[in-house]
């Protein structure tokens, strides 16, 4: 009796499918490239010719992150072109608040069985956000791992690298007692708090339901793209007296902002100083969620905070309004 012959494809990995995906995305990826990118995708390493001539002491700033369980909402909705944008924008914000200008982005896309249309839409999302932020998508990894993921599931991670002159680093060291906390609107949950949000909302609603408090479906609300604050931060950081920034992600307003506040200082937040988007009220009421849990889990409608000397408030307001951003004075450094 002859022994059964196995191939890599029999084990669930289709090399040809991976090659076809790479071929299909080359054009959308190339749209993000500039004169600094020396290779198209497909090589062993991505080449970026960094020009640091305008920097006295260039410091590279990097960040790596994922999208979390927001992906499960994308699986349920069958919509895959927004989560890539979420990831890029999240990473961009994380280094922008340090004063850095983003240079390039790399992605990791892993799945049980590679589906061409899903992979294409995910990576198209990366390219959309990269173009919007002036970031080059210079490489990535697509992994097919059938024994780790269930059918229709995948995971994402991304790494971003940027640069800032050492003298221009924003680390919160200039923050002082009396500085004001200036909040800027989020676009919903962004990419944090989805484990709680899903547990609550899907206990009561289906993905296509339109709850009374919302003017769109649960899917549309939960898949709103994580907002990029790069343009806003770029203009605000040039203002003397803007002493720090906080990107509001997991941990909420207090948890994230205290990361940039020097020891010996604390935050006094007026939680009634802005109107929370309806999605947060819906989650709290549907799940009877404690207010402290809400504050620690969600951004509650504020996605970015600038810590500002009171003398600079008018200039911050003027610059923000020019970019179409409304400011909320939400608290003080004590």
Secondary structure, DSSP 8 states (H G I E B T S, - for coil): -------TTTTT--HHHHHHHHHHHHHHHHTT--TTB---TTSSS--B----TT-SSEEEEEEEEE-TTHHHHHHHHT--SSHHHHHHHHHHHHHHTTT-EEEEEEEEEEESS--HHHHHHHHHHHHHHHHHHT-EEEEEEEEE-TTTS-TT-EEEEEEEEEEEEGGG---STT--TT-EEEEEE-SSSTTSSHHHHHHHHTTT--TT---TT-SS-HHHHHT------HHHHHHHTTSTTEEEEEE--TTHHHHHHTTSS-TT--EEE-TTSS---HHHHHHHHHHT--HHHHHHH--TTEEEEEEE-GGGHHHHHHHHHHTT--EEEEEEE-
